[in-house]
Amino acid sequence: MTIEALMQDGKALQSGTSHFLGQNFAKAFDVTFANKEGKLEHVWATSWGVSTRLMGALVMAHSDDNGLVLPPKLAPIQVVIVPIYKKAEELERIDEVVNGLVAKLKGLGISVKYDNDDNRKPGWKFAEYELKGVPVRLAIGPRDLENGTFEVARRDNMSKETMPLEGLENKIQALLDDIQASIYKKALDFRTSKTTKVDDYEEFKRLLDEKGGFFLCHWDGTSETEELIKNETKATIRCIPLDAPDEAGQCMVTGQPSNKRVVFARSY
């Protein structure tokens, strides 16, 4: 079994796999267990390859030219707060307001960082946290203190708006949920737009170059045809979807019968 993800350049990335290994390795290393009759048998083994490759898929699928774009549920820091001030007295007043908000956000289970380090300018901090993919950035200065507001910036679409301090923690929680859903929908819509049914081999080769993505095609089930397609196009069978419906058709290369479509793509 495999998890196939589609990257923003239209190439597939095998993001995780599982294999049924049978008893081959158990016999090679003499790994046994006692069955219910008390007799020793070699174990039946599986292999699960779900690891750091998923992190690469996460970065490649969602990020942009400004840096990482992290889904809130996976972001180490979900909210960062940056103060804007010129005088120490202004920072003291900002600290009082921010510390109260930080406590409320943490009370909702939100991971938050208040960056009041005076060694870096606010502009540098803005760019740094955009690069790191922090989903939400809050900024507050003297004028915001007077108005009882914060500037709220989303990392996923780079939008900004001003929100009142009153009830802000609940609005941030809802915003994080919206960002999570928005990032997922954007990736899903992209995959859908880049998934194409193709029955003609020449069209398949043309669309590989022009469009990229996943291609649902009939295949005659032979390794010879699979190898021919790979050699001519650099595309391979990525998976046979578990929910693929039975569909009578003809292999796009040989014309031989096929009972379902498989997923072809160029890959990393």
The 8 nearest C-alpha neighbors of each residue, nearest first, counted from 0:
[[1, 17, 16, 18, 2, 238, 15, 19],
 [0, 2, 16, 15, 3, 17, 238, 13],
 [1, 3, 15, 14, 13, 16, 4, 0],
 [4, 2, 13, 14, 12, 1, 11, 5],
 [5, 3, 12, 11, 14, 13, 6, 2],
 [6, 4, 11, 10, 12, 9, 190, 7],
 [5, 7, 60, 10, 8, 9, 59, 11],
 [6, 8, 9, 60, 5, 59, 10, 61],
 [9, 7, 6, 10, 211, 212, 5, 11],
 [8, 10, 212, 211, 7, 6, 5, 11],
 [11, 9, 266, 265, 6, 8, 5, 212],
 [12, 10, 266, 5, 4, 6, 265, 264],
 [13, 11, 4, 14, 267, 266, 3, 5],
 [12, 14, 3, 15, 2, 4, 11, 1],
 [15, 13, 53, 2, 12, 52, 3, 4],
 [14, 16, 49, 2, 48, 1, 13, 53],
 [17, 15, 1, 48, 0, 47, 2, 49],
 [16, 18, 47, 0, 46, 48, 1, 19],
 [19, 17, 46, 45, 20, 0, 47, 16],
 [18, 20, 45, 21, 44, 46, 17, 43],
 [21, 19, 45, 44, 18, 22, 23, 46],
 [20, 22, 43, 44, 19, 23, 45, 24],
 [21, 23, 43, 25, 24, 26, 42, 20],
 [24, 22, 26, 25, 21, 27, 20, 43],
 [25, 23, 27, 26, 22, 28, 20, 44],
 [24, 26, 30, 22, 28, 29, 27, 23],
 [25, 27, 29, 24, 23, 28, 22, 41],
 [26, 28, 24, 25, 29, 23, 30, 22],
 [29, 27, 25, 26, 30, 24, 23, 31],
 [28, 30, 26, 25, 27, 31, 41, 24],
 [31, 29, 25, 28, 41, 42, 26, 32],
 [32, 30, 41, 40, 42, 39, 29, 33],
 [33, 31, 39, 40, 42, 34, 41, 30],
 [32, 34, 39, 37, 38, 40, 35, 31],
 [33, 35, 37, 36, 38, 39, 32, 40],
 [36, 34, 37, 33, 38, 39, 32, 40],
 [37, 35, 34, 38, 33, 39, 40, 32],
 [38, 36, 33, 34, 35, 39, 32, 40],
 [37, 39, 33, 34, 36, 40, 35, 32],
 [38, 40, 33, 32, 31, 34, 37, 41],
 [41, 39, 31, 32, 42, 33, 38, 34],
 [40, 42, 31, 25, 30, 26, 22, 32],
 [41, 43, 31, 25, 22, 44, 40, 30],
 [44, 42, 22, 21, 41, 45, 20, 25],
 [45, 43, 20, 21, 42, 22, 19, 46],
 [44, 46, 19, 20, 18, 47, 17, 43],
 [45, 47, 18, 17, 48, 19, 44, 20],
 [46, 48, 17, 49, 16, 18, 45, 15],
 [49, 47, 16, 15, 17, 50, 46, 14],
 [50, 48, 15, 47, 16, 53, 52, 14],
 [49, 51, 52, 53, 48, 15, 54, 14],
 [52, 50, 54, 53, 55, 49, 56, 14],
 [53, 51, 55, 54, 50, 14, 56, 49],
 [52, 54, 56, 51, 55, 14, 50, 57],
 [55, 53, 57, 51, 52, 56, 58, 50],
 [54, 56, 52, 58, 53, 57, 59, 51],
 [55, 57, 53, 59, 54, 58, 60, 52],
 [58, 56, 54, 55, 60, 59, 53, 61],
 [57, 59, 55, 56, 62, 60, 61, 54],
 [60, 58, 56, 57, 61, 62, 6, 55],
 [59, 61, 6, 57, 58, 7, 56, 62],
 [62, 60, 68, 59, 58, 57, 63, 186],
 [61, 63, 68, 67, 58, 59, 66, 60],
 [64, 62, 65, 66, 67, 61, 68, 59],
 [63, 65, 66, 62, 67, 130, 68, 129],
 [66, 64, 63, 130, 129, 67, 62, 126],
 [67, 65, 130, 64, 63, 62, 129, 131],
 [66, 68, 132, 62, 131, 130, 69, 58],
 [67, 69, 132, 62, 61, 155, 154, 66],
 [68, 70, 132, 74, 67, 71, 134, 73],
 [69, 71, 179, 72, 73, 74, 182, 68],
 [72, 70, 74, 73, 77, 179, 134, 175],
 [71, 73, 70, 74, 179, 77, 69, 175],
 [72, 74, 71, 70, 75, 69, 77, 76],
 [73, 75, 71, 76, 77, 69, 72, 70],
 [76, 74, 77, 73, 110, 133, 71, 72],
 [77, 75, 110, 74, 78, 111, 133, 112],
 [76, 78, 110, 134, 74, 133, 71, 111],
 [79, 77, 111, 135, 136, 76, 112, 110],
 [78, 80, 112, 136, 111, 113, 137, 135],
 [79, 81, 137, 113, 138, 136, 114, 112],
 [80, 82, 138, 114, 137, 113, 115, 79],
 [83, 81, 139, 138, 140, 115, 84, 80],
 [84, 82, 140, 139, 121, 81, 138, 85],
 [83, 85, 140, 89, 86, 90, 82, 141],
 [86, 84, 87, 89, 83, 90, 88, 141],
 [85, 87, 89, 88, 84, 90, 91, 83],
 [86, 88, 90, 89, 91, 85, 84, 92],
 [87, 89, 91, 86, 90, 92, 85, 93],
 [90, 88, 92, 86, 87, 91, 84, 93],
 [89, 91, 93, 87, 88, 92, 94, 84],
 [92, 90, 94, 88, 89, 93, 87, 95],
 [91, 93, 89, 95, 94, 90, 88, 96],
 [92, 94, 90, 96, 91, 95, 97, 89],
 [95, 93, 91, 97, 92, 96, 98, 90],
 [96, 94, 92, 93, 98, 97, 91, 99],
 [95, 97, 93, 99, 94, 98, 100, 92],
 [98, 96, 100, 94, 99, 95, 101, 93],
 [99, 97, 101, 100, 95, 96, 94, 102],
 [98, 100, 102, 97, 96, 101, 103, 95],
 [99, 101, 97, 103, 102, 98, 104, 96],
 [102, 100, 98, 104, 103, 99, 97, 105],
 [101, 103, 105, 99, 100, 104, 106, 98],
 [102, 104, 106, 100, 101, 105, 168, 99],
 [105, 103, 101, 107, 106, 109, 168, 102],
 [106, 104, 108, 109, 102, 107, 103, 101],
 [105, 107, 103, 104, 108, 102, 109, 101],
 [108, 106, 104, 105, 109, 103, 172, 168],
 [107, 109, 105, 106, 110, 104, 103, 172],
 [110, 108, 105, 104, 107, 111, 77, 106],
 [109, 111, 77, 76, 105, 78, 108, 112],
 [112, 110, 78, 79, 76, 77, 109, 113],
 [113, 111, 79, 114, 80, 78, 76, 110],
 [112, 114, 80, 79, 115, 81, 111, 101],
 [115, 113, 81, 116, 80, 112, 79, 82],
 [116, 114, 113, 117, 82, 81, 80, 90],
 [115, 117, 114, 118, 119, 113, 120, 81],
 [116, 118, 119, 115, 120, 114, 121, 82],
 [119, 117, 116, 120, 115, 121, 123, 124],
 [120, 118, 117, 123, 121, 116, 124, 122],
 [119, 121, 123, 122, 124, 118, 117, 83],
 [122, 120, 124, 123, 125, 83, 119, 81],
 [123, 121, 125, 124, 120, 126, 119, 127],
 [122, 124, 126, 120, 121, 125, 127, 119],
 [123, 125, 127, 121, 122, 126, 128, 120],
 [124, 126, 122, 123, 127, 128, 121, 129],
 [127, 125, 129, 123, 124, 128, 130, 122],
 [128, 126, 124, 130, 129, 125, 123, 131],
 [129, 127, 131, 130, 125, 126, 133, 132],
 [128, 130, 132, 126, 131, 127, 125, 133],
 [129, 131, 66, 127, 128, 132, 67, 65],
 [132, 130, 128, 129, 67, 133, 127, 66],
 [131, 133, 67, 68, 129, 69, 130, 134],
 [132, 134, 77, 128, 131, 135, 76, 129],
 [135, 133, 154, 77, 132, 153, 71, 78],
 [136, 134, 78, 153, 152, 133, 154, 77],
 [137, 135, 79, 152, 78, 80, 151, 153],
 [136, 138, 80, 151, 150, 81, 79, 149],
 [139, 137, 81, 150, 82, 80, 149, 136],
 [138, 140, 82, 149, 143, 83, 150, 81],
 [139, 141, 83, 143, 142, 84, 82, 144],
 [142, 140, 144, 143, 145, 89, 84, 139],
 [141, 143, 145, 144, 140, 146, 139, 147],
 [144, 142, 148, 146, 140, 145, 141, 139],
 [145, 143, 141, 147, 142, 146, 140, 148],
 [144, 146, 142, 143, 147, 141, 148, 140],
 [145, 147, 143, 144, 148, 142, 163, 141],
 [148, 146, 144, 164, 145, 143, 163, 149],
 [147, 149, 163, 143, 164, 162, 146, 161],
 [150, 148, 139, 162, 161, 138, 143, 151],
 [149, 151, 161, 138, 137, 160, 139, 162],
 [150, 152, 137, 160, 159, 136, 161, 149],
 [153, 151, 159, 136, 158, 135, 137, 157],
 [154, 152, 135, 157, 158, 155, 134, 156],
 [153, 155, 134, 157, 156, 135, 129, 152],
 [156, 154, 153, 157, 68, 134, 178, 182],
 [155, 157, 158, 154, 153, 152, 178, 159],
 [158, 156, 154, 153, 155, 152, 159, 129],
 [159, 157, 153, 156, 152, 160, 154, 155],
 [160, 158, 152, 151, 153, 157, 150, 161],
 [159, 161, 151, 150, 162, 152, 158, 149],
 [160, 162, 150, 149, 151, 148, 163, 159],
 [161, 163, 148, 149, 150, 160, 164, 151],
 [164, 162, 148, 165, 147, 149, 167, 161],
 [163, 165, 148, 167, 147, 166, 149, 162],
 [164, 166, 163, 167, 147, 168, 148, 162],
 [167, 165, 168, 169, 164, 170, 163, 171],
 [166, 168, 170, 164, 169, 165, 171, 163],
 [167, 169, 171, 170, 104, 166, 172, 103],
 [170, 168, 172, 171, 167, 166, 173, 104],
 [169, 171, 167, 173, 172, 168, 174, 166],
 [172, 170, 174, 168, 169, 173, 167, 175],
 [171, 173, 169, 175, 170, 174, 168, 176],
 [174, 172, 170, 176, 171, 175, 177, 169],
 [173, 175, 171, 177, 176, 172, 170, 178],
 [176, 174, 178, 172, 177, 173, 71, 171],
 [177, 175, 179, 173, 174, 178, 180, 172],
 [176, 178, 174, 180, 175, 179, 181, 173],
 [179, 177, 181, 175, 180, 176, 182, 174],
 [180, 178, 176, 70, 177, 182, 181, 71],
 [179, 181, 177, 183, 178, 182, 184, 176],
 [180, 182, 178, 184, 183, 179, 177, 185],
 [183, 181, 185, 179, 184, 180, 178, 186],
 [182, 184, 180, 186, 181, 185, 187, 179],
 [185, 183, 187, 181, 186, 182, 188, 180],
 [184, 186, 182, 188, 183, 187, 181, 189],
 [187, 185, 189, 183, 184, 188, 190, 182],
 [186, 188, 184, 190, 189, 185, 183, 191],
 [189, 187, 191, 185, 190, 186, 184, 192],
 [188, 190, 186, 192, 187, 191, 185, 193],
 [189, 191, 193, 187, 192, 188, 194, 186],
 [190, 192, 188, 194, 193, 189, 187, 195],
 [193, 191, 189, 190, 194, 188, 195, 187],
 [192, 194, 212, 190, 191, 213, 189, 195],
 [195, 193, 213, 191, 192, 214, 212, 190],
 [196, 194, 214, 215, 197, 193, 213, 212],
 [195, 197, 215, 214, 216, 198, 194, 213],
 [196, 198, 216, 199, 203, 215, 195, 214],
 [199, 197, 251, 216, 200, 196, 217, 203],
 [200, 198, 202, 251, 201, 197, 203, 252],
 [199, 201, 203, 251, 202, 252, 204, 198],
 [202, 200, 204, 203, 199, 205, 206, 251],
 [201, 203, 205, 199, 200, 204, 206, 197],
 [202, 204, 200, 201, 206, 205, 197, 207],
 [205, 203, 207, 201, 202, 206, 200, 232],
 [204, 206, 202, 207, 203, 208, 209, 201],
 [207, 205, 209, 210, 208, 203, 204, 202],
 [208, 206, 211, 204, 205, 210, 209, 203],
 [207, 209, 206, 205, 210, 211, 204, 203],
 [210, 208, 206, 207, 205, 211, 204, 212],
 [211, 209, 206, 207, 208, 212, 193, 9],
 [212, 210, 207, 9, 208, 209, 206, 10],
 [211, 213, 9, 193, 10, 194, 264, 214],
 [212, 214, 194, 264, 263, 262, 193, 195],
 [213, 215, 195, 263, 262, 194, 196, 216],
 [216, 214, 196, 262, 261, 260, 195, 197],
 [217, 215, 260, 197, 261, 214, 198, 196],
 [216, 218, 260, 250, 257, 251, 249, 259],
 [219, 217, 250, 220, 257, 216, 251, 260],
 [218, 220, 250, 257, 255, 221, 256, 217],
 [219, 221, 218, 222, 257, 224, 225, 250],
 [222, 220, 223, 224, 219, 225, 218, 226],
 [221, 223, 225, 224, 226, 220, 227, 219],
 [224, 222, 226, 221, 225, 227, 228, 220],
 [225, 223, 227, 226, 222, 221, 228, 252],
 [224, 226, 222, 228, 223, 227, 229, 221],
 [227, 225, 229, 223, 224, 228, 222, 230],
 [228, 226, 224, 230, 229, 225, 231, 223],
 [229, 227, 231, 225, 226, 230, 232, 224],
 [228, 230, 233, 226, 234, 232, 227, 235],
 [231, 229, 227, 228, 233, 232, 226, 234],
 [230, 232, 228, 229, 227, 233, 234, 226],
 [231, 233, 234, 229, 228, 230, 204, 207],
 [234, 232, 229, 230, 265, 231, 235, 228],
 [235, 233, 265, 264, 229, 232, 263, 228],
 [236, 234, 263, 229, 264, 237, 265, 233],
 [235, 237, 263, 262, 238, 264, 261, 234],
 [238, 236, 262, 263, 235, 264, 3, 239],
 [239, 237, 262, 236, 240, 261, 1, 3],
 [238, 240, 261, 262, 241, 243, 237, 260],
 [241, 239, 243, 242, 238, 261, 262, 260],
 [240, 242, 243, 239, 244, 238, 0, 1],
 [241, 243, 240, 244, 239, 245, 259, 260],
 [242, 244, 240, 241, 245, 259, 260, 239],
 [245, 243, 246, 242, 259, 260, 241, 258],
 [244, 246, 259, 258, 243, 247, 260, 257],
 [247, 245, 259, 258, 244, 248, 260, 257],
 [246, 248, 258, 257, 259, 245, 249, 256],
 [249, 247, 257, 256, 258, 246, 217, 250],
 [248, 250, 256, 254, 257, 255, 217, 251],
 [249, 251, 218, 254, 217, 219, 255, 252],
 [250, 252, 200, 199, 198, 254, 217, 249],
 [253, 251, 250, 200, 254, 224, 218, 199],
 [254, 252, 255, 250, 251, 219, 224, 249],
 [253, 255, 250, 249, 252, 251, 256, 219],
 [254, 256, 250, 249, 253, 219, 257, 218],
 [257, 255, 249, 248, 219, 250, 254, 258],
 [258, 256, 248, 249, 219, 259, 217, 247],
 [257, 259, 247, 246, 245, 248, 256, 260],
 [260, 258, 246, 245, 257, 217, 247, 244],
 [259, 261, 217, 216, 215, 218, 262, 243],
 [260, 262, 239, 215, 216, 238, 217, 263],
 [263, 261, 215, 214, 238, 237, 236, 213],
 [262, 264, 236, 214, 235, 237, 213, 234],
 [265, 263, 234, 213, 235, 266, 212, 11],
 [264, 266, 234, 10, 233, 11, 235, 263],
 [265, 267, 11, 10, 12, 264, 234, 235],
 [266, 12, 11, 10, 265, 13, 6, 264]]
